[in-house]
Amino acid sequence: SRRRAFFFAPLKASMTVEASFIVPICFLVIMITCYLGIFQYNQSVLKMTGYECVLRTMEERELQENLLRDNLVHRAKEFGEARTLGVKNLNVSVKMTATKISLTYSCVQTVLESPIEVTVNYSRVYPELTLRLAKGFVGE
């Protein structure tokens, strides 16, 4: 029986050494997967929020044309801040031409301070509404 105890004693130590390598690697893989999932979630949420904000702004018939752009920026920033996870310094910029509306979100993800930039382009989507929102702008 002493022989068996001596034989299995080194195996217990080797399991500890192996676990000290495997557990941190598994933990790192889980953390990277969570980080990439949140990153992808934020990008898709910002893109869908941009589409929704442009369509809602273009549907508002009672607003004057000069207030539509300000309303779009305000709504896009408000909705973006409410729907994202772990994001700071969310900025929204809008570029309009006669046929195209570009909405750009830029922010920093708080984990690892990684930047996110999402640009959504609307061209020839509901042409009469796009022209109403971009009234007075020329180009393209």
N, C-alpha and C positions, 0 to 999 in steps of 0.2 A: 504494500500500500504506500510506503514511502517512495518507492520508485515511481508510481503513478503521480503522486503529488509533485515530485520533482519534474516529471515530464510535462505536466500541464501548467506549471508556474510560469514558464516563459511565454506561453500562449496568452495569458492574461495581460501581460505587459505589452505584447505586440498588438493586441486588440486596442489598447489605450492609445498607442502611437498611431495606428491606422485611423482610429476615430478622430484623433486630433487633426488629421488632414482632411478627412471626408466631411465632417460636420461643418467647418467653415466654408468649404466649397459648396455644399448644399445650401447653406444659408445665403451665400453670395448669389447663387443661381435664382433662388426665390426672390431676393431683393431686386435683382436686375429685371426679372419678369414683372414684378409689381410696378417698378419705375416705368418700364416701357409701356405697360398697360395704361397707366395714368397719362403718360405723354400722348399716346395714341387717342385716348378718350378726349383729352383737351383739344387736340387738333380737330377731331370730328365734330365735337360740340361747337367749336368756334365757327367751323364751316357751315353747319346747319343753322346756327344762330344768325349768321350773316345773311343767308338766303331768306330766312324768316323776317328779319328786320327790313330788308329791302322791299319785300313784297307787302308787308304791313304798311310801310311808309308810302309806297306808291298807291295804295288803296285809299289813303286819306284824302278825300275830295275837298274837305273844308279848309285845309291849310293852304296858305299862299305858297307860290313856287319858291320864294326865297327862304321860307322856313322849313321846307322839306329836307334840305341837306342837313341843317342843324338838328332836326328831329331824328333823322337817320343816325347821325353820329351819337347823339345822346342815348337813343334806344339801343343801339348796338353795344355801347359800352356798358349800359345798365344790365342788359341781358347776359352779356359775356361774363361780367363779374359774378352774376348770380349762379351761373351754370358750370363754371370751371372748378377744378380741384387743385389746390396748392399752387395758385398763380398770383404773382404780384406785378405791379406796374403795367397794367393792361392799357394799351393805347389803341385808338381806332383812327384810321385815316380813310378818307373817301376821295376818289378821283373820278370825275365825270367828264365824259365827252358826249357828243351827239348820239352815239350809238352804243356806248359801253359805260357801265358803272363798275368800278373796282373798289371793294371794301377790304382793307388790310388790317388785321389784328396783329399786334406785336406785344409780347409779354415775356416774363421770366418765370420759369417754373422754380418754386422755392427749393426743391430737392436738387442738389448739385448745381444750382444757379444756371440751368441750361435755358437758352432762349428758344422761344417758339414764335414763328411767324407764319400766319395763314392768310392767303390772299384769295378772295372769292371774286370772280368776274361774272358780270351779267351783261350779256350782249344779245340783243334782239329777243329778249324774253318779254313777252307782252309789249310789243313795240310802241303802242300808244302811251302806255304808262311810263316806259323808259324815256320817251321823248318828253313827257310832261315833267319828270323829275330832273332831267338834264336840260331843261329849257334854257336857252341862252348860251349853252356851251357848244363849242365847235370842235371839229377834228374827226379823225378816222372816218 
